[in-house]
Amino acid sequence: MDRPLIFHAISVFMGSLASLIFFNNLVLGAVFSASFLGVFYFTKSKKDFMFVLVFFMLGILSFNLYFNIKLNDNAKIRVVDKKYYNFIGDYKGRKIILTGNVKGLVEGEKIIAKGSFKADKDYQKGIVGSYSINSYSVCSRDLISVFYNMKRNMYSNFNSRLGEEKSSILMALCFGDTSYLTNTQMNEFNRLGVIHAISVSGFHMAVIYGVLEKFIGLKAALITSFLYVLFTGIQAATLRAF
């Protein structure tokens, strides 16, 4: 294999996809896995096949480790987003829906929540379940919560000058913050096929770094790009691209 990293990346993806199929249909998952691995077994050397098999198994393992998790009655969760009437929390890199006593929750805050967890997996959205909060206490502010607060202040400033509609689109395009978008705006992005533009990704990171490097140099561009990673909530896509 001239470019083994490509095959390894595909193997991890296919392992994750196989796990998803397994959850829905055991027989179809087994056929899919056997078909994928069979192609490499009969066309590549044993050494190459073993590498593909290892990364395929890593994909299965990572998928299961992500979705199969339980939260304690006393869990430390960061509030990362608000979707209409629902709050989304982050627990050890996993998304959970926060329900129950959510009054007063603010995006970016880290809380110690007391309640109960219910596994209710949504594989498409990466949600592992819901956590019903009985009571919570707010942890001391950290760097991430400070950046979230900065974003709220920026939106307020944009809103006072540009209006609600333009400000919400600006926040989504530049910082991947879709919490201010309405249902109509989200549907419009979907209809136009540009929904990826409002999801902070490696493309955002590449554009920002590429422009900054030309004007302020390598070191300053790296530092500024890292601040952007923090500012957008240390999302997996931007951190990986950085």
N, C-alpha and C positions, 0 to 999 in steps of 0.2 A: 504493500500500500504506500503510494508516494506521499499521501497526505493523511497520516494515521489519525491526527487529531479530529479530522472531519468525521471519520468512521466512528471514533470513540464518542464524539458528541451525538451523532445519530443513534448510536447504541444506547446511550443514556436516555435519550428521548423515547426511543422505541420501548425501552424497559418500562418507562413511566406510562406510556400508552397501553402497553400490555396489562399493566396493573389495573388501569381504568376499565379495560375490556373484561378482565377477570371478575371485577366487582359486579358487572352487569350480566355476564354470561361466561361461566367457567369453561365450557367446551370451546366456545369461540376464542377465548383468551389463550387456551392451550394450542389451538390450531394456528393462531396468529404468531405466537412465540416460536413454535416449531418451524413455521414457514420462514420467518425472518432468520433464525439461527441456521436453518438448513441451507439457505443460499450461501452463507459464508463457509459452512462446513464443507460443502462440495466444490467451492470455487477458490478458496484461499488455503494457505498453509495452516498446519495445526497451531503454529505460534500465533498467527494473525487471528485465527478463530478463537483462541483462548483469550486474547485481549478483548475481542468483541464480546465474548461471553461474560467476562468480568465486568465490563462497563454496562452491559445489558442488565446484569444482576444489581449493579449499583443504582441503576434507574429504578428498578423494582423496589429496592431497599429505601431509597430516598422518598419515593412516593408514599410508601406505607408508613415511614417514620413521620412524615408530614401530617397525614390524615388520621393516624391512629394515636391519639393522645387524649389524656384525661386531665382536667383541671381540678385542683383541690378546692375545698370550701373557702380557702383563704388564698386568693391568687393575685399576683402582681401583673397588671395589664396596662398597656398604653392605649389611650384613645387616639385613633389615627384618622378617623373620617366620620362624617355624618351624612347619611343618605336619606334625605327626606325625614322620616320619623325614626329611623334606626341609626344607632351608633355602631361603628365598626371598631373593634379592639385588636390589638396585636399582642399575642402571647407566645414568646419564644419564636418569633418569626412566622406565626400562624395567625390567620384571620379568624375572628370570632364575632358573632353578632351579640351586642349587649342589649339586654332587655331588663325589665323590672324597674328598679329605682335608678333611673338615668337622669333625673332632673339635676341640673347644675353641672353636668359633664361638659368639659371643654376639650376640643381637639388639641393634641400634643401633650396633655397631662398624663402622668403615670399615676395609677391608683392602686390601692390595695383593696380588692373587692371581696366581700363575703357573700356567698350565694351558692348556686348549684349549676352544674354544667350538663348540657344535653347534647349528645353527639347527633348532629343533623348535617351531614356532609353535602356540600354543593361543589362538585368537582370543577365545574366550569369557572366559578368565581374564586376557587381556592379557599372556601370557608369550611372549617372543620366542625362547627356547631354553634350553639348559642349559650350564653351565660346569663342566667337570671340573677341580677344583683339585688340583694336585700339591703345592704349598707356598704358604704365605701369611705375611705379616707384618701386624701390627695397627698402624694409624696412631694418632697421638696423639688423645686424646679431644677432642671438640668439643661444642657445645651440644646437638646432637641426641642424641648418645650419653649425655650426662648425663641428659636427660629419659627415655630408655629405662631407664636405671638406676633412676631415681625410680619408674617404673612397676613394675619388678620388686620394689622395696622395699614399694610400696603393696600389691601382691598378697600378699606375705608377711605383712604386717600384717593384711590382710583375712582371709587364710586361717587365721591363728591365732585369730581371733575369730568368724568366720562359718562356717568350713568350706570345703572345696575347691569344692563344687558352687555354693554361693551366691557365692563370691568370683569364680569364673570368669565367671558370668553378669553380675555387677556390673562387672567389667573390660570385658566385651564391650559392655554397654549404654552405659556412661559414656564409654569411651575407644576403642571400636572394636577392642580387643585380643582377637582370637578364638583366640590361641595356647593359651589354657588350657582351651578348651572341648573336650569329648569328642565322639566321633562321634555318640553318642546325643543329646547336647544339640543339635548342629548339625542333625541329622535332625528333631528336635522343632521347632526354629525354622522349618525348611523346611515341615514338615507343617502348622504353624499359619499359615503365610503371613506371618510377621513377621521374615523373615531380614534385611529392610532395617533393622530396629531395631538390629542389631549391626554395621552398616556406618556408620562415621563419615561423615556427609554434611552438606549445606548445612542440613538441618533441625536437626541438632545445633547447628550454629553459630548459627542464627537463634534457637533457644530460649535458649541460653546468653547471647548478646548481649542479647536482649530482656529477660531477667530482670535481668541485671547493670545495664543502663542505667537501669532503674527505681529500683534501690537505691543504686548508686554513681556514677551520672552517665555522660555520654557518653565522656569521655576515659579514665576508669578502666576502663570497659567495653571500649573498644577495645584497651587495653593487655592486659587480662586475656584477652580473646578471642584476641589474637595469641599469647599464651603457650600457650593451648589448641591453637592450630594447630601450634606447635612440639612440644607435649607428645604430640600424636597422630601425629607423624612427618612433618609438612608434606605431608599427603596432598592430592591435586589437588582433591578435593571441598571440603575445609574451606578451602583456600587461595583457591579461586575464590569461595566464599561470603563469606569475610572481605573 
